[in-house]
Amino acid sequence: MSIHGHTHSDSTRQHAEGSADDDIDPYALSTARSRSGAIAVTTTSQGLPVSIRLDNSALAKDPSVLAGEILRLCRQSAMAAGIRLREQLIASGAARDVVDAMKLSRPDDLARAEQLDDHDGGAPTSWLRPV
């Protein structure tokens, strides 16, 4: 699943058999990446990270900025997993009112979160530099 915007969220289904994550359903995992690809976070559907990949460029960031980006990507990854679960439930015949009562994320929710992150976070507001 590819979401346009600040992150690229997708389903992660390639966990090796016999890994330490045996108790986690690999179909419930999701991955979100920073726009640059320097940070990738794989989480459970509740947003708990099970894997974080950082490029050297990400390690050069201020620790509080990096931590904020990781947390933001965890939230977005959880939203992507919720969207996928919503789609699976509806496709399997679950009643829409029951699925709606679960308050799972919708694609618009993720797109809105990504737009807010672009506006509030790392996107430059100006290319001008102070002299």
SVG drawing of the C-alpha trace seen along z (x, -y; Angstrom):
<svg xmlns="http://www.w3.org/2000/svg" viewBox="-24 -39 50 60">
<polyline fill="none" stroke="black" stroke-width="0.4" points="0.0,0.0 1.6,-3.3 0.4,-6.5 1.6,-9.8 2.9,-12.5 5.5,-12.6 5.8,-8.9 5.6,-5.7 3.5,-3.2 3.2,0.4 2.4,3.8 5.4,5.7 4.9,9.5 8.5,10.8 9.4,11.8 11.6,14.9 10.1,18.0 11.5,18.7 12.4,15.0 12.1,13.4 8.8,11.9 7.0,15.3 4.1,14.0 3.4,11.1 1.2,11.7 3.3,10.5 0.1,9.4 -0.6,7.0 2.7,5.2 3.2,2.0 6.1,-0.1 6.4,-3.9 9.4,-5.6 10.5,-9.2 10.3,-11.1 14.1,-10.8 14.1,-7.1 16.6,-7.7 14.3,-6.4 12.0,-3.3 9.9,-2.1 8.0,1.2 5.3,1.3 2.4,3.4 -1.1,2.2 -1.0,0.4 2.1,-1.6 4.6,0.3 7.9,0.4 9.4,3.9 12.1,2.6 13.7,-0.8 16.2,-1.4 18.3,-4.5 20.7,-5.7 23.8,-7.7 22.2,-10.9 19.4,-10.3 21.9,-9.8 23.4,-13.3 20.1,-14.9 19.5,-16.3 18.3,-13.4 15.0,-15.1 14.2,-15.8 15.1,-12.2 12.9,-10.9 10.0,-13.0 10.3,-11.7 10.4,-8.1 7.3,-8.6 5.5,-10.3 6.3,-7.4 5.1,-4.9 1.7,-6.7 1.5,-6.8 2.5,-3.1 -0.3,-2.2 -2.8,-4.2 -1.7,-2.3 -2.2,1.0 -5.7,-0.2 -6.6,-1.1 -5.6,2.4 -7.5,4.1 -10.6,2.0 -10.4,3.1 -9.9,6.8 -12.8,6.8 -15.2,5.2 -13.9,7.6 -14.6,10.6 -18.2,9.5 -18.1,7.7 -21.0,5.3 -19.9,1.7 -21.5,0.3 -19.4,2.8 -16.2,1.8 -17.1,-1.9 -17.5,-1.4 -13.9,-0.1 -12.8,-3.6 -10.1,-2.2 -8.2,-4.7 -9.3,-5.6 -7.1,-6.6 -8.2,-10.3 -7.0,-10.2 -3.5,-9.1 -3.4,-11.7 -4.4,-14.4 -1.8,-13.3 0.9,-13.4 -0.1,-16.8 -0.1,-18.2 3.4,-16.7 4.6,-18.3 3.2,-21.6 4.4,-21.4 7.6,-19.4 10.6,-19.0 9.3,-20.6 11.1,-23.9 9.0,-27.0 11.5,-29.0 14.6,-28.4 15.9,-31.8 18.9,-31.8 19.7,-34.5 22.7,-36.7"/>
</svg>
